[in-house]
């Protein structure tokens, strides 16, 4: 998919007769970042993907190489169902990490569709593919966690937290005095205690879990 995205981005930029620097200025990112995108060395985060698609007036499916149709694909042609209400297209990622501009999203795995009426405050959401068994039995490996990006989450909620620049982890976050305690739902894993001295980023709160049955 990275290769298809790189090819589409270069084609769209050249159609507009823009240099990498000029496109970067219009998207408020550097020309060197555009170059890395076009070389397939890096993928944009979800926000930047949406901005690129909007700028070139194409669908995200087209930009990422899932379709040759430049505009939005008919949802019923994908799922063979009649959509109820307006749907939001939400990107699925496999990894979140600390990046140069805050949070980096990696391993794009396509899209999931959610009801816009049910999730009215989900304009900045993404799905994270769950790895491991630390949140079992409630949350299982390969479940999709719908994450709303926000720098703080209520005590007792499940969130995504990045510690020391490593991959983001799904944990129950409890505030105790001046610490954050990250709990696994699986009792075989010990809690992680974070203080002000620790380097960590709260990525967002998990607001729903999607489980696919095969």
C-alpha positions as CSV (number, residue, x, y, z in Angstrom):
1,X,0.0,0.0,0.0
2,X,2.9,2.4,0.7
3,X,4.1,2.0,-2.8
4,X,0.7,2.7,-4.3
5,X,0.2,5.8,-2.1
6,X,3.7,7.1,-3.1
7,X,2.9,6.7,-6.8
8,X,-0.6,8.3,-6.5
9,X,0.8,11.3,-4.5
10,X,3.6,11.9,-7.1
11,X,1.1,11.7,-9.9
12,X,-1.4,14.1,-8.3
13,X,1.3,16.6,-7.4
14,X,2.7,16.5,-11.0
15,X,-0.8,17.0,-12.4
16,X,-1.0,20.2,-10.4
17,X,2.5,21.2,-11.6
18,X,3.7,21.6,-8.1
19,X,7.2,21.0,-6.7
20,X,7.5,19.0,-3.5
21,X,8.3,22.2,-1.7
22,X,5.2,24.0,-3.1
23,X,3.0,21.1,-2.1
24,X,4.5,21.0,1.4
25,X,3.8,24.7,1.8
26,X,0.1,24.2,0.9
27,X,-0.2,21.3,3.3
28,X,1.9,23.0,6.1
29,X,4.6,20.3,6.0
30,X,8.1,20.2,4.8
31,X,9.2,19.5,1.2
32,X,11.5,16.8,2.6
33,X,8.5,15.1,4.2
34,X,6.7,15.1,0.8
35,X,9.9,13.6,-0.7
36,X,9.9,10.7,1.9
37,X,6.2,10.1,1.1
38,X,6.9,9.8,-2.6
39,X,9.9,7.5,-2.1
40,X,7.8,5.2,0.0
41,X,10.0,5.7,3.1
42,X,7.2,7.1,5.3
43,X,3.4,7.2,5.6
44,X,1.4,10.3,6.7
45,X,-0.6,10.2,9.9
46,X,-4.4,10.0,9.5
47,X,-4.9,13.8,9.7
48,X,-2.3,14.5,7.0
49,X,-3.9,11.8,4.8
50,X,-7.2,13.5,5.0
51,X,-5.7,16.9,4.2
52,X,-3.9,15.5,1.2
53,X,-7.1,13.8,-0.1
54,X,-9.1,17.0,0.4
55,X,-6.5,19.2,-1.3
56,X,-6.4,17.0,-4.4
57,X,-10.2,16.4,-4.2
58,X,-9.9,12.6,-4.3
59,X,-11.1,9.8,-1.9
60,X,-8.8,8.2,0.6
61,X,-9.4,4.9,-1.1
62,X,-8.0,6.3,-4.3
63,X,-5.1,8.0,-2.6
64,X,-4.1,4.8,-0.9
65,X,-4.5,2.7,-4.0
66,X,-7.7,0.7,-3.0
67,X,-9.6,1.9,-6.0
68,X,-9.1,3.6,-9.3
69,X,-12.1,5.9,-8.8
70,X,-11.0,9.3,-7.7
71,X,-14.2,10.2,-5.8
72,X,-15.9,8.4,-2.9
73,X,-16.7,4.8,-3.5
74,X,-20.3,3.7,-3.0
75,X,-20.4,2.1,0.4
76,X,-23.0,-0.5,-0.7
77,X,-20.6,-1.7,-3.4
78,X,-18.0,-2.5,-0.7
79,X,-20.2,-4.2,1.9
80,X,-23.3,-5.2,-0.1
81,X,-25.5,-3.6,2.7
82,X,-27.6,-0.5,2.8
83,X,-26.0,2.0,5.1
84,X,-28.1,3.4,7.9
85,X,-27.4,7.1,8.4
86,X,-24.2,8.8,7.5
87,X,-21.0,6.8,7.9
88,X,-17.5,8.0,8.8
89,X,-14.5,6.3,7.3
90,X,-11.9,5.7,10.0
91,X,-8.3,4.5,9.3
92,X,-7.0,1.4,10.9
93,X,-3.4,1.3,12.1
94,X,-1.3,-1.4,13.6
95,X,1.2,0.7,15.6
96,X,1.3,4.1,17.3
97,X,4.7,5.5,18.3
98,X,6.3,8.7,19.4
99,X,7.2,10.7,16.3
100,X,9.0,14.0,15.5
101,X,5.7,15.9,15.6
102,X,4.1,14.0,18.6
103,X,2.5,10.7,17.5
104,X,3.4,8.6,14.5
105,X,0.9,6.2,13.0
106,X,2.3,3.1,11.2
107,X,1.1,-0.1,9.5
108,X,-2.0,1.3,7.8
109,X,-4.5,-1.6,7.3
110,X,-7.4,0.0,5.5
111,X,-10.6,1.5,6.9
112,X,-13.6,0.7,9.1
113,X,-16.9,2.6,8.8
114,X,-18.8,3.9,11.8
115,X,-22.1,5.6,12.3
116,X,-21.5,9.4,12.3
117,X,-24.7,10.0,14.4
118,X,-23.6,7.5,17.1
119,X,-20.0,8.9,17.2
120,X,-20.6,12.6,16.7
121,X,-17.3,13.6,18.4
122,X,-15.2,11.2,16.4
123,X,-13.7,13.5,13.7
124,X,-10.2,12.7,15.0
125,X,-10.6,9.0,15.7
126,X,-8.6,6.0,14.5
127,X,-8.7,2.3,14.9
128,X,-5.8,0.5,16.6
129,X,-5.4,-3.2,16.0
130,X,-5.0,-4.9,19.3
131,X,-1.9,-7.0,19.9
132,X,-1.3,-9.6,22.6
133,X,-3.4,-10.8,25.5
134,X,-2.8,-8.2,28.2
135,X,-6.4,-6.9,28.0
136,X,-8.1,-10.2,27.9
137,X,-10.8,-11.4,28.5
138,X,-12.6,-8.2,27.6
139,X,-10.4,-7.1,24.7
140,X,-8.8,-9.8,22.6
141,X,-5.9,-9.9,20.1
142,X,-6.9,-8.6,16.6
143,X,-9.9,-6.6,18.0
144,X,-10.1,-3.1,16.7
145,X,-10.0,-0.4,19.4
146,X,-11.7,2.9,18.3
147,X,-9.5,5.6,19.8
148,X,-10.5,9.2,20.1
149,X,-7.4,11.3,20.3
150,X,-7.2,13.5,23.4
151,X,-4.3,14.4,25.7
152,X,-6.1,13.5,28.9
153,X,-8.6,10.8,29.7
154,X,-10.9,10.1,32.7
155,X,-9.5,8.0,35.5
156,X,-10.6,4.4,35.1
157,X,-11.0,4.7,31.3
158,X,-9.1,2.6,28.8
159,X,-6.6,4.5,26.7
160,X,-3.5,4.3,24.5
161,X,-0.3,5.4,26.1
162,X,3.2,5.7,24.7
163,X,6.1,5.2,27.2
164,X,9.7,6.2,26.5
165,X,9.1,6.4,22.7
166,X,8.1,2.7,22.4
167,X,4.9,1.4,20.8
168,X,1.7,2.6,22.3
169,X,0.0,0.3,24.7
170,X,-3.7,-0.3,25.5
171,X,-4.3,0.0,29.3
172,X,-6.8,1.0,31.9
173,X,-5.5,4.3,33.1
174,X,-6.1,5.2,36.8
175,X,-4.9,8.5,38.3
176,X,-3.5,8.2,41.9
177,X,-2.1,11.3,43.6
178,X,0.6,12.5,41.2
179,X,0.9,9.2,39.3
180,X,-0.7,7.4,36.5
181,X,-1.1,3.7,37.0
182,X,-1.6,1.6,33.9
183,X,-3.5,-1.7,34.5
184,X,-3.8,-4.7,32.2
185,X,-7.2,-6.4,32.4
186,X,-5.3,-9.7,32.3
187,X,-4.2,-10.3,36.0
188,X,-1.0,-12.0,34.9
189,X,0.5,-8.6,34.0
190,X,1.8,-6.2,36.6
191,X,0.6,-2.6,36.7
192,X,2.9,0.1,35.4
193,X,3.3,3.2,37.5
194,X,4.2,6.5,35.8
195,X,5.3,9.7,37.5
196,X,6.2,13.2,36.3
197,X,9.8,12.0,35.8
198,X,8.7,9.4,33.2
199,X,8.5,10.3,29.5
200,X,5.0,9.3,28.2
201,X,2.3,10.5,25.9
202,X,-1.4,9.9,26.3
203,X,-2.6,9.3,22.8
204,X,-6.3,9.0,23.4
205,X,-9.3,7.2,25.0
206,X,-10.8,3.9,23.7
207,X,-14.5,4.5,23.1
208,X,-15.5,1.3,21.4
209,X,-14.2,-2.2,20.5
210,X,-15.0,-3.9,17.2
211,X,-14.5,-7.7,17.0
212,X,-14.7,-9.5,13.7
213,X,-16.0,-13.0,13.7
214,X,-14.8,-15.4,11.0
